[in-house]
Amino acid sequence: MQVLFVYFIIAFSADYFFVTHKSTDYPKLTIAVFSFFTILEYTLFSLFIFYILRNKYFKRIIVFISILFLIFSLSYFFLNINNPKKFDSPSASIESILIIIFCILFLFDQLNNPEIVIIYESHRFWAITGFLIYMAGSLFLYIYAADFTKEQKNYYWNINSFVNIIKGIFLGIAIIMKKENFIVHSPVEKSYNSLEKL
């Protein structure tokens, strides 16, 4: 839960930075902040998913892939630090693909070993759904962003803003939700308990 809150604050700060600083005024700084944010965002997302997964095999996959991703992203950043007009498209695109895969692993884990019957009663579901919508919605935008003209970027970046707002709403719901007890009730038992309250 703390990971989500930390991410929420960092994402809000990064969004504020991008809104208040035009990329044309400080191109190197903007690209550096975006590249650093991509690495930090990936680290926090994968850390959250790592903590909520129960399958040890899936956890090992996340650790191994994360090490490779961080090496690649940092290398790409330092190799392109002198090219301020180049968007960090490969790192952002790979981040999106990996987080989508990790979200699917979590949902697969939940299908095989459900912790609660009604999944939307879990803060984890809301966080994972927010990650999934955000990454899926911005994936192709990140893939092509390095080749966009200024007009195309201004036009298509609204997609990123839209899925960013949806992600923020879902993460907000996850943060304010009560933490679950993770007691698995059968559907019959849940129905019986509901009838007792009548």
Protein Blocks (a to p, Z undefined) as FASTA:
>chain_A
ZZmmmmmmmmmmmmmmmmmpcfklmmmlmmmmmmmmmmmmmmmmmmmmmmmpmblklmmm
mmmmmmmmmmmmmmmmmmmmmmmkbcckklmmmmmmmmmmmmmmmmmmmmmmcfbfblml
pfklmmmmmmmmmmmmmmmmmmmmmmpcfklmmmmmmmmmmmmmmmmmmmmmmmmpccde
hiacdfklmmmmmmmmZZ
